[in-house]
C-alpha cells in the first residue's frame, strides 16, 4: 500500500460515474458541453466524489451541469464500458427521476455550454456528437420500463444516510 493515500495500487479500480434520465413529456434533459475540442451531448453525468452516495452524486451533477434540482425515482441500470475518450473502464450508474425546480441564474460547470430538452429521436440523430452510447442505452432502458428501487444501491459510509 502507498503510505500517502493508504490505497493498494495493485487493485484495479474503474472510474465510477453517475447519470440521470430526466424526462418531461417526450423530452429528456441533456447537456451541451465542450469535450476535447468538440461539442458533445450528454445526460447530466459525472464522477462520484469521495464520501458521497451514488444517488447524491447524481443529484449534485444534475444541479451543477443544468441548474435543475432533480429528485430521483429509480435506478435504470449499471453498465461497464471502455471509454475511447481516456481509454479507461467506466462503471456507470444510471438513475431516473424528475425535474423539480430550475435556477436559471446558476453558473454551470466549466465546459458546459447549456442544458437542453430533446426528444429521443433528436438525441439519436446527434450520432457521433453523443458523448457515449450509454446515453441512448439508459433512455431506452427507462422507456422499456426498467425501474429498480433506489435501495438497490446502498451506502455504509459513516454519517451518510443512503
C-alpha positions as CSV (number, residue, x, y, z in Angstrom):
1,X,0.0,0.0,0.0
2,X,1.1,3.5,-0.7
3,X,1.6,5.3,2.6
4,X,0.5,8.7,1.0
5,X,-3.0,7.6,0.1
6,X,-3.5,4.3,2.0
7,X,-4.6,2.6,-1.2
8,X,-3.4,-0.7,-2.5
9,X,-2.1,0.2,-6.0
10,X,-2.2,-3.4,-7.1
11,X,-6.0,-3.3,-7.1
12,X,-7.5,-2.1,-10.3
13,X,-10.5,0.3,-9.9
14,X,-12.7,1.6,-12.7
15,X,-13.9,5.2,-12.9
16,X,-17.3,5.4,-11.2
17,X,-19.8,7.7,-12.8
18,X,-23.4,8.6,-12.4
19,X,-26.0,9.9,-14.8
20,X,-29.6,11.0,-14.8
21,X,-32.5,10.2,-17.2
22,X,-34.8,13.2,-16.5
23,X,-37.9,13.3,-18.7
24,X,-40.6,15.9,-19.1
25,X,-43.2,14.6,-21.5
26,X,-41.3,13.3,-24.5
27,X,-38.2,15.4,-23.9
28,X,-35.1,14.5,-21.9
29,X,-32.7,16.8,-20.1
30,X,-29.3,16.9,-21.8
31,X,-26.2,19.0,-21.6
32,X,-24.2,20.5,-24.5
33,X,-20.6,20.5,-23.5
34,X,-17.1,21.1,-24.8
35,X,-15.1,17.9,-24.7
36,X,-11.6,17.6,-26.1
37,X,-12.1,20.4,-28.6
38,X,-15.5,19.4,-29.8
39,X,-19.1,19.9,-28.9
40,X,-20.7,16.8,-27.4
41,X,-24.1,16.0,-25.8
42,X,-24.6,14.0,-22.6
43,X,-27.1,13.5,-19.9
44,X,-26.3,15.2,-16.6
45,X,-23.5,13.0,-15.5
46,X,-20.2,12.9,-13.7
47,X,-17.9,11.3,-11.3
48,X,-18.6,10.0,-7.8
49,X,-16.8,12.2,-5.3
50,X,-15.2,10.7,-2.1
51,X,-17.7,10.4,0.8
52,X,-20.9,10.8,-1.3
53,X,-23.5,8.3,-2.2
54,X,-24.2,7.3,-5.8
55,X,-27.7,9.0,-5.6
56,X,-26.4,12.2,-4.1
57,X,-23.7,12.4,-6.7
58,X,-26.3,12.1,-9.5
59,X,-28.5,14.9,-7.9
60,X,-25.4,17.1,-7.5
61,X,-24.2,16.5,-11.1
62,X,-27.7,17.4,-12.4
63,X,-27.6,20.7,-10.5
64,X,-24.1,21.6,-11.4
65,X,-24.5,20.9,-15.1
66,X,-28.1,22.0,-15.8
67,X,-29.2,24.3,-12.9
68,X,-32.1,21.8,-12.3
69,X,-32.8,20.4,-8.9
70,X,-33.9,16.8,-9.5
71,X,-35.5,14.1,-7.4
72,X,-34.5,10.5,-8.2
73,X,-37.2,7.8,-8.5
74,X,-35.3,4.7,-9.5
75,X,-32.1,3.1,-10.9
76,X,-32.3,2.1,-14.5
77,X,-29.0,0.3,-14.8
78,X,-25.4,-0.2,-14.1
79,X,-23.1,-0.5,-17.2
80,X,-19.4,-1.3,-17.5
81,X,-17.9,0.4,-20.5
82,X,-14.5,1.2,-22.0
83,X,-14.3,4.9,-22.8
84,X,-12.4,5.7,-26.0
85,X,-12.0,9.2,-24.6
86,X,-9.5,8.3,-22.0
87,X,-9.0,4.5,-22.6
88,X,-10.2,3.6,-19.1
89,X,-13.1,1.4,-18.0
90,X,-16.1,3.2,-16.6
91,X,-18.7,1.8,-14.2
92,X,-21.8,4.0,-14.8
93,X,-24.9,4.1,-12.5
94,X,-27.9,5.5,-14.4
95,X,-30.7,6.9,-12.4
96,X,-34.1,8.3,-13.5
97,X,-36.1,11.0,-11.9
98,X,-37.9,14.2,-12.4
99,X,-37.0,17.9,-12.6
100,X,-38.4,19.8,-9.6
101,X,-37.0,23.3,-9.8
102,X,-34.8,25.3,-12.1
103,X,-32.3,28.0,-11.2
104,X,-31.7,29.9,-14.5
105,X,-29.1,32.1,-12.8
106,X,-26.9,29.3,-11.7
107,X,-23.4,29.2,-13.2
108,X,-22.9,25.8,-14.9
109,X,-19.8,23.6,-14.6
110,X,-16.8,24.5,-16.7
111,X,-17.2,23.2,-20.2
112,X,-21.0,23.0,-20.1
113,X,-22.5,25.3,-22.7
114,X,-26.1,24.9,-21.8
115,X,-28.9,22.5,-20.8
116,X,-31.3,21.4,-23.4
117,X,-34.5,19.3,-23.6
118,X,-34.5,17.0,-26.6
119,X,-36.8,14.2,-27.8
120,X,-35.3,10.7,-28.1
121,X,-35.2,10.9,-31.9
122,X,-33.4,14.2,-31.7
123,X,-30.9,12.6,-29.3
124,X,-30.4,9.6,-31.6
125,X,-29.9,12.0,-34.6
126,X,-26.9,13.6,-32.9
127,X,-24.9,10.4,-33.8
128,X,-21.2,10.7,-33.0
129,X,-21.8,14.0,-31.2
130,X,-23.2,11.9,-28.3
131,X,-20.6,11.6,-25.6
132,X,-21.2,7.9,-25.2
133,X,-23.6,5.0,-26.3
134,X,-24.7,4.9,-22.6
135,X,-27.0,7.8,-23.2
136,X,-29.4,6.1,-25.5
137,X,-29.0,2.8,-23.6
138,X,-30.2,4.3,-20.4
139,X,-33.1,6.2,-22.1
140,X,-34.2,3.0,-23.8
141,X,-34.0,1.1,-20.5
142,X,-36.2,3.7,-19.0
143,X,-38.6,3.6,-21.9
144,X,-38.7,-0.2,-21.7
145,X,-39.9,0.2,-18.1
146,X,-36.7,-0.7,-16.2
147,X,-37.3,0.7,-12.7
148,X,-35.0,-0.7,-10.0
149,X,-35.7,0.6,-6.5
150,X,-33.2,3.2,-5.2
151,X,-32.5,0.8,-2.4
152,X,-30.7,-1.4,-5.0
153,X,-27.7,0.8,-4.3
154,X,-26.9,1.5,-0.7
155,X,-24.2,3.1,1.4
156,X,-22.4,2.1,4.5
157,X,-20.3,5.3,4.6
158,X,-20.1,6.7,8.2
159,X,-22.5,9.5,8.7
160,X,-24.2,9.1,5.4
161,X,-27.9,8.2,5.1
162,X,-28.5,6.2,1.9
